């Protein structure tokens, strides 16, 4: 019909028709963009305001956590003003200030239920800070989840308050052995094991094997460039997979289904995120030379960047990349098949890799901000990534320092765990690469570069 009308109305009418179609197309694109932006805004609000889990603690417990701290920190907290004590509490547990920078209320990553209770959200692990600046979507490499949970449990007991789900679960399931990392893969396995493939609660399934290990959260702004999720890329990129940490038996199947639209919005928020710009000086001439080095040597796995950049998502075999193997081995085939055959993947409509052979080479957008590196967070700076023989055995970061020269965390380095790390908290503040699942070995490809090439590469990576 369009073609007939165009033939009848001549060149002028045809031009008008084409212009109308272009305008309608543009309006459609604008409308779609507006819908996407609205969904992303809703997703952000869901993460900030909707409790999908039971409470972890209340405000009274939070205000008394300092009583569990070692001396002399406990005495300093006792003598501090409420505002200073709040700042100290955030610092001690690696909690982030909300954008509103409120003088009271929950940290970013916890939802206020309106009755004083605080419920953890995805932002607890996926909103961190770099060089002192909080960035939603950045991994929270400060978060001391195990220590926080232990102190919450002890504080509740001394106040005769009821223990919560995390207080009890952490007695059996380690939450993380180093600040900034979590045992998240095993969380997913344990929670998934409580469901059948249709998401009905099923406590009859035998307890799954659990290979506990720590993981570093990935930067969320790279999700939009990927076609699947997780370090081995086994899981489909859909909103249902994002819900797997909500699988506590308290949330029955009907409850999960009722949250689907929320998590579609949350996925829209994740895919709306853009990487932060490097805030320090960049030598543009060196960076441009570094682009050539990168494109010639690194782009096959990590993609290209710029207006017409491409990322193909390459799975690098374990024997080739050589990084710590525990993560790959920890996720058992039964769990992968459960996801493949069930509701999480729309019963197989979304692809699930049940036999991944290695790790995904991730996109590198915003890589300057996302230290520490590797899937387990074992390497503190880009310089250490490029110089495998110089990676520290044990390291400890400062809270807000940034190493501009080596591009990454400002750290102290040790050959072994130092003698002064006597408390559990101090041991968790040090990343010890000799422990299971925490190796900094592998990814030795840059060893062939000259020092000049490595310098150019680091300058270019700042621009991504």
C-alpha positions as CSV (number, residue, x, y, z in Angstrom):
1,X,0.0,0.0,0.0
2,X,2.8,2.4,0.8
3,X,4.5,1.8,-2.5
4,X,1.2,2.4,-4.4
5,X,0.6,5.7,-2.6
6,X,4.2,6.8,-3.3
7,X,3.8,6.0,-7.0
8,X,0.7,8.1,-7.2
9,X,1.9,11.2,-5.4
10,X,5.2,11.8,-7.4
11,X,8.6,12.9,-6.3
12,X,7.3,15.5,-3.8
13,X,4.9,13.1,-2.2
14,X,7.5,10.4,-2.0
15,X,10.0,12.7,-0.4
16,X,7.3,13.7,2.1
17,X,6.5,10.1,2.8
18,X,10.2,9.3,3.4
19,X,10.5,12.2,5.7
20,X,7.4,11.1,7.6
21,X,8.8,7.6,8.0
22,X,12.2,9.0,9.2
23,X,10.4,11.2,11.7
24,X,8.2,8.3,12.9
25,X,11.3,6.1,13.2
26,X,13.0,8.8,15.2
27,X,10.0,9.2,17.5
28,X,10.0,5.4,18.0
29,X,13.6,5.4,18.9
30,X,13.2,8.4,21.3
31,X,10.2,6.6,22.8
32,X,12.2,3.4,23.3
33,X,15.1,5.3,24.8
34,X,12.6,7.1,27.1
35,X,11.1,3.7,28.2
36,X,14.6,2.3,28.8
37,X,15.6,5.3,30.9
38,X,12.4,5.1,32.9
39,X,13.0,1.4,33.5
40,X,16.6,2.1,34.6
41,X,15.3,4.8,37.0
42,X,12.8,2.4,38.4
43,X,15.5,-0.2,38.8
44,X,17.7,2.2,40.8
45,X,14.7,3.0,43.1
46,X,14.0,-0.7,43.6
47,X,17.5,-1.3,44.8
48,X,17.3,1.6,47.1
49,X,13.9,1.2,48.6
50,X,12.5,-2.4,48.2
51,X,13.4,-5.2,50.6
52,X,13.8,-8.5,48.8
53,X,15.4,-10.3,51.8
54,X,14.8,-10.5,55.5
55,X,16.4,-7.8,57.7
56,X,20.1,-8.1,58.7
57,X,20.1,-5.7,61.6
58,X,18.3,-2.7,63.0
59,X,19.6,0.8,63.6
60,X,20.1,0.1,67.3
61,X,22.4,-2.8,66.6
62,X,24.2,-0.8,64.0
63,X,24.9,2.0,66.4
64,X,26.4,-0.5,68.9
65,X,28.7,-2.4,66.6
66,X,31.7,-0.4,67.8
67,X,31.5,-2.2,71.1
68,X,32.8,-5.4,69.4
69,X,36.0,-3.6,68.0
70,X,39.5,-4.3,69.3
71,X,41.4,-1.7,71.3
72,X,42.4,1.1,70.9
73,X,39.7,1.6,68.2
74,X,36.9,0.8,70.6
75,X,38.0,3.5,73.1
76,X,38.3,6.0,70.3
77,X,34.8,5.2,69.1
78,X,33.4,5.5,72.7
79,X,34.8,9.0,73.0
80,X,33.7,10.0,69.5
81,X,30.7,12.1,68.5
82,X,27.7,10.2,67.0
83,X,28.7,11.6,63.5
84,X,32.3,10.5,63.9
85,X,31.3,7.1,65.2
86,X,29.1,6.6,62.2
87,X,32.0,7.5,59.9
88,X,34.2,5.1,61.7
89,X,31.6,2.3,61.4
90,X,31.3,2.9,57.7
91,X,35.1,2.8,57.4
92,X,35.6,-0.3,59.5
93,X,33.1,-2.5,57.6
94,X,33.7,-1.0,54.2
95,X,30.2,0.5,53.9
96,X,29.5,3.2,51.4
97,X,27.8,6.6,51.9
98,X,24.5,7.0,50.0
99,X,24.4,9.7,47.3
100,X,22.3,11.9,49.7
101,X,25.1,11.7,52.2
102,X,22.6,11.6,55.0
103,X,23.7,12.1,58.6
104,X,21.6,9.0,59.6
105,X,19.9,6.1,58.0
106,X,21.3,3.0,56.2
107,X,24.5,2.8,54.1
108,X,24.2,2.5,50.4
109,X,23.5,-1.2,49.8
110,X,21.0,-1.4,52.6
111,X,17.3,-0.6,52.5
112,X,15.4,1.1,55.3
113,X,12.2,-0.9,55.9
114,X,10.6,2.1,57.7
115,X,10.7,0.4,61.1
116,X,14.4,0.8,61.8
117,X,15.4,-2.5,60.2
118,X,18.1,-2.7,57.5
119,X,17.9,-5.1,54.5
120,X,20.9,-5.9,52.3
121,X,20.5,-5.1,48.6
122,X,22.7,-5.9,45.5
123,X,24.4,-2.5,46.0
124,X,26.2,-3.8,49.2
125,X,28.7,-5.6,46.9
126,X,28.1,-3.6,43.7
127,X,28.6,0.0,44.8
128,X,32.1,0.8,45.9
129,X,34.6,3.6,45.9
130,X,37.8,4.4,44.1
131,X,40.1,7.2,45.3
132,X,37.5,8.0,47.9
133,X,34.6,8.5,45.4
134,X,31.6,6.3,45.6
135,X,30.4,4.9,42.2
136,X,27.3,2.7,41.9
137,X,28.1,-0.3,39.8
138,X,31.7,-0.4,40.9
139,X,32.7,-3.5,42.9
140,X,32.8,-2.8,46.7
141,X,36.4,-4.0,47.3
142,X,36.1,-2.6,50.9
143,X,33.2,-4.6,52.1
144,X,33.9,-6.7,55.2
145,X,30.9,-8.9,55.1
146,X,32.2,-11.7,57.3
147,X,33.4,-9.3,60.0
148,X,30.2,-7.3,59.9
149,X,28.0,-10.4,60.2
150,X,30.0,-11.7,63.1
151,X,29.8,-8.4,65.0
152,X,26.1,-8.1,64.2
153,X,25.5,-11.6,65.7
154,X,27.4,-10.9,68.9
155,X,25.8,-7.5,69.3
156,X,22.3,-9.0,68.9
157,X,23.1,-11.7,71.5
158,X,24.3,-9.2,74.0
159,X,21.1,-7.2,73.4
160,X,18.9,-10.3,73.5
161,X,17.7,-9.8,70.0
162,X,16.6,-12.5,67.6
163,X,19.3,-13.7,65.1
164,X,18.7,-13.3,61.4
165,X,19.2,-15.5,58.4
166,X,22.7,-14.3,57.7
167,X,23.7,-14.5,61.4
168,X,22.8,-18.2,61.4
169,X,24.0,-19.1,57.9
170,X,27.4,-17.7,58.5
171,X,28.0,-20.2,61.3
172,X,28.2,-22.9,58.7
173,X,28.9,-21.0,55.4
174,X,31.9,-18.7,55.2
175,X,31.0,-15.3,53.7
176,X,34.5,-14.2,52.7
177,X,38.0,-14.5,54.1
178,X,39.4,-11.2,52.8
179,X,37.7,-7.8,53.0
180,X,36.3,-6.9,49.6
181,X,35.6,-10.5,48.5
182,X,32.8,-12.9,49.1
183,X,32.0,-16.6,48.8
184,X,29.2,-15.6,46.4
185,X,29.5,-18.6,44.0
186,X,28.8,-21.0,46.8
187,X,25.9,-18.8,48.0
188,X,24.3,-19.3,44.6
189,X,24.8,-23.1,44.7
190,X,23.4,-23.5,48.2
191,X,20.4,-21.3,47.5
192,X,19.7,-22.9,44.2
193,X,19.8,-26.3,45.8
194,X,16.8,-25.4,47.9
195,X,14.6,-25.1,44.8
196,X,13.3,-27.4,42.1
197,X,13.6,-26.3,38.5
198,X,10.2,-24.6,38.7
199,X,11.4,-22.5,41.7
200,X,9.3,-24.3,44.3
201,X,11.0,-24.7,47.6
202,X,12.4,-28.2,47.9
203,X,14.4,-29.1,51.0
204,X,14.7,-32.8,50.1
205,X,17.6,-32.3,47.7
206,X,20.9,-33.6,49.1
207,X,23.4,-31.0,50.2
208,X,25.6,-30.0,47.3
209,X,29.4,-30.2,47.4
210,X,30.8,-26.8,48.5
211,X,34.3,-25.6,47.5
212,X,34.5,-22.4,49.4
213,X,36.5,-19.6,47.8
214,X,36.5,-15.8,47.5
215,X,35.4,-13.8,44.5
216,X,35.8,-10.2,43.5
217,X,32.6,-8.6,42.2
218,X,32.8,-7.5,38.5
219,X,32.1,-3.9,37.4
220,X,28.4,-3.8,36.4
221,X,28.9,-1.3,33.6
222,X,30.5,-4.1,31.5
223,X,27.3,-6.3,31.6
224,X,25.9,-4.4,28.6
225,X,28.8,-5.5,26.4
226,X,28.5,-9.2,27.5
227,X,26.2,-11.9,26.2
228,X,26.3,-14.0,29.3
229,X,27.2,-13.7,33.0
230,X,29.9,-14.7,35.5
231,X,33.6,-15.4,35.3
232,X,33.2,-18.5,33.2
233,X,30.3,-17.1,31.2
234,X,28.0,-20.1,31.9
235,X,24.8,-18.2,32.9
236,X,22.5,-16.4,30.5
237,X,22.2,-12.6,30.8
238,X,18.6,-12.2,31.9
239,X,16.7,-10.8,34.8
240,X,15.9,-14.1,36.3
241,X,19.5,-15.0,36.9
242,X,19.9,-11.7,38.8
243,X,17.3,-13.1,41.2
244,X,19.2,-16.1,42.4
245,X,20.4,-14.5,45.6
246,X,16.8,-13.9,46.6
247,X,16.1,-17.6,46.8
248,X,15.7,-17.9,50.5
249,X,12.9,-20.3,51.3
250,X,11.0,-17.3,52.8
251,X,10.5,-16.1,49.3
252,X,8.2,-18.7,47.7
253,X,7.7,-19.2,44.0
254,X,4.7,-16.8,43.8
255,X,6.8,-14.1,45.5
256,X,9.7,-14.6,43.0
257,X,7.3,-14.4,40.0
258,X,5.8,-11.2,41.4
259,X,9.2,-9.6,41.4
260,X,10.0,-10.3,37.7
261,X,9.2,-6.8,36.5
262,X,11.3,-5.3,39.2
263,X,14.3,-7.3,38.1
264,X,13.7,-6.4,34.5
265,X,14.0,-2.8,35.7
266,X,17.2,-3.6,37.7
267,X,18.7,-5.2,34.6
268,X,17.8,-2.1,32.7
269,X,19.6,0.0,35.3
270,X,22.7,-2.3,35.2
271,X,22.8,-2.0,31.4
272,X,22.4,1.8,31.5
273,X,25.7,2.2,33.5
274,X,28.7,3.9,31.9
275,X,32.3,3.5,33.0
276,X,33.7,6.4,35.0
277,X,36.3,8.6,33.3
278,X,39.9,8.5,34.6
279,X,40.1,11.6,36.9
280,X,43.9,12.2,36.7
281,X,46.1,13.5,33.9
282,X,46.7,11.3,30.8
283,X,49.5,11.6,28.3
284,X,47.5,11.6,25.1
285,X,50.5,10.9,22.9
286,X,51.6,7.9,24.9
287,X,48.0,6.7,25.1
288,X,47.6,6.8,21.3
289,X,50.8,4.7,20.9
290,X,49.5,2.4,23.6
291,X,46.3,1.9,21.5
292,X,48.4,0.4,18.8
293,X,50.2,-2.0,21.2
294,X,46.8,-3.0,22.7
295,X,45.1,-3.6,19.4
296,X,47.9,-5.7,18.1
297,X,48.3,-7.8,21.2
298,X,45.3,-7.7,23.5
299,X,42.2,-7.0,21.4
300,X,41.7,-10.6,20.2
301,X,40.5,-11.5,23.8
302,X,39.5,-8.1,25.3
303,X,37.9,-6.4,22.3
304,X,38.5,-2.9,20.8
305,X,37.4,0.4,22.1
306,X,36.1,3.7,20.7
307,X,33.1,4.7,18.6
308,X,33.3,1.5,16.5
309,X,34.8,-0.8,19.2
310,X,33.8,-4.5,19.3
311,X,33.8,-7.1,22.0
312,X,33.2,-10.7,21.1
313,X,33.4,-12.3,24.6
314,X,36.1,-15.0,24.3
315,X,36.3,-17.9,26.7
316,X,40.0,-18.5,27.3
317,X,40.8,-22.1,28.3
318,X,42.2,-22.5,31.8
319,X,45.5,-24.1,30.6
320,X,46.0,-21.0,28.4
321,X,45.1,-18.2,30.9
322,X,46.6,-20.0,33.9
323,X,44.7,-18.1,36.6
324,X,43.4,-19.7,39.8
325,X,41.3,-22.7,38.9
326,X,39.2,-23.0,42.0
327,X,36.3,-20.8,40.8
328,X,35.9,-23.0,37.6
329,X,35.9,-26.2,39.6
330,X,33.7,-25.0,42.4
331,X,30.5,-24.6,40.4
332,X,29.4,-28.2,39.9
333,X,27.7,-29.5,36.8
334,X,24.5,-30.4,38.6
335,X,24.0,-26.7,39.5
336,X,24.7,-25.7,35.9
337,X,22.2,-28.3,34.6
338,X,19.6,-27.1,37.2
339,X,19.9,-23.6,35.7
340,X,19.8,-24.9,32.1
341,X,16.7,-27.1,32.6
342,X,14.7,-24.7,34.8
343,X,12.9,-21.4,35.2
344,X,16.2,-19.4,35.5
345,X,17.0,-19.9,31.8
346,X,13.3,-20.1,30.7
347,X,13.7,-23.8,30.6
348,X,16.6,-23.8,28.2
349,X,15.5,-21.0,25.9
350,X,18.4,-18.9,27.2
351,X,21.8,-20.7,26.6
352,X,23.6,-22.2,29.6
353,X,27.1,-23.6,29.3
354,X,27.3,-26.6,31.5
355,X,30.9,-27.4,30.6
356,X,32.9,-24.2,30.4
357,X,36.6,-24.8,30.0
358,X,38.0,-21.5,31.3
359,X,37.4,-17.9,32.1
360,X,35.9,-15.1,30.0
361,X,38.3,-12.3,29.0
362,X,36.2,-9.4,30.3
363,X,35.7,-6.0,28.6
364,X,38.1,-3.4,30.0
365,X,35.9,-0.3,30.1
366,X,36.7,1.7,33.2
367,X,39.5,-0.8,34.1
368,X,41.4,2.0,35.9
369,X,38.7,2.0,38.6
370,X,38.0,-1.7,39.1
371,X,41.1,-2.8,40.9
372,X,41.9,-5.4,42.3
373,X,42.2,-7.5,39.2
374,X,41.4,-11.1,38.1
375,X,38.2,-12.9,39.1
376,X,39.4,-13.5,42.7
377,X,40.7,-9.9,43.2
378,X,44.3,-11.1,43.8
379,X,46.2,-8.4,41.8
380,X,46.2,-4.9,43.2
381,X,47.3,-2.8,40.2
382,X,47.6,-2.9,36.4
383,X,51.3,-2.7,36.7
384,X,51.2,-6.0,38.6
385,X,48.9,-7.4,35.9
386,X,51.6,-6.6,33.3
387,X,54.5,-7.7,35.5
388,X,53.6,-11.2,36.7
389,X,56.8,-11.9,38.5
390,X,56.4,-8.7,40.6
391,X,52.9,-9.6,42.0
392,X,53.0,-9.4,45.8
393,X,52.5,-12.5,47.9
394,X,50.5,-10.6,50.5
395,X,49.2,-7.1,50.2
396,X,47.1,-4.6,52.1
397,X,45.3,-1.6,50.6
398,X,44.8,1.9,52.0
399,X,41.2,3.0,52.3
400,X,41.1,5.9,49.8
401,X,44.6,6.0,48.3
402,X,45.1,5.5,44.5
403,X,48.3,4.6,42.9
404,X,48.5,6.8,39.7
405,X,51.9,5.4,38.7
406,X,50.9,1.7,38.8
407,X,47.2,2.4,38.1
408,X,45.2,0.7,40.9
409,X,45.1,0.3,44.6
410,X,47.6,2.0,46.9
411,X,49.0,-1.0,48.8
412,X,51.7,-2.2,51.2
413,X,53.4,-5.4,50.0
414,X,54.7,-8.3,52.1
415,X,56.4,-11.6,51.6
416,X,54.3,-13.3,54.3
417,X,51.5,-12.2,56.5
418,X,53.1,-9.6,58.8
419,X,53.4,-10.2,62.6
420,X,51.2,-7.2,63.3
421,X,48.2,-8.9,61.7
422,X,47.3,-10.6,65.0
423,X,43.6,-10.0,65.0
424,X,41.1,-11.7,62.7
425,X,40.1,-8.3,61.3
426,X,43.7,-7.5,60.4
427,X,44.3,-10.9,58.8
428,X,41.2,-10.3,56.7
429,X,42.6,-6.8,55.8
430,X,45.5,-8.5,54.1
431,X,45.1,-10.4,50.8
432,X,47.2,-13.6,51.1
433,X,47.7,-15.2,47.6
434,X,49.0,-18.4,49.1
435,X,45.5,-19.4,50.3
436,X,43.2,-21.7,48.3
437,X,41.4,-19.9,45.5
438,X,43.4,-16.7,46.0
439,X,46.4,-17.3,43.7
440,X,47.7,-14.3,41.7
441,X,49.3,-16.6,39.1
442,X,48.4,-16.7,35.4
443,X,47.7,-14.2,32.6
444,X,51.4,-14.0,31.9
445,X,50.8,-12.8,28.3
446,X,52.2,-9.3,29.0
447,X,55.6,-10.7,30.0
448,X,56.8,-10.6,26.4
449,X,56.3,-6.8,26.3
450,X,59.2,-4.4,26.7
451,X,59.1,-1.9,29.6
452,X,58.3,0.8,27.1
453,X,55.3,-1.2,25.7
454,X,54.0,-1.8,29.2
455,X,54.2,2.0,29.9
456,X,52.3,2.7,26.7
457,X,49.7,0.1,27.5
458,X,49.0,1.4,31.0
459,X,48.5,4.9,29.6
460,X,46.1,3.7,27.0
461,X,44.1,1.6,29.5
462,X,43.4,4.8,31.5
463,X,41.4,6.1,28.6
464,X,38.9,3.1,28.3
